[in-house]
């Protein structure tokens, strides 16, 4: 942990890589599942996570 520049570079690389993976998966998912279904599932998950947060899970 003596090299903050190296840690920052690693974190930046990890963020970029996970973003690219998310973009690739999202693009492929849109080819298979209609966008309206994806939005519906995203909304349902958002509400579910909100309820879980409020319940203390």
Secondary structure as GFF3:
##gff-version 3
##sequence-region A 1 57
A	DSSP	alpha_helix	4	32	.	.	.	ID=ss1
A	DSSP	alpha_helix	35	55	.	.	.	ID=ss2
###
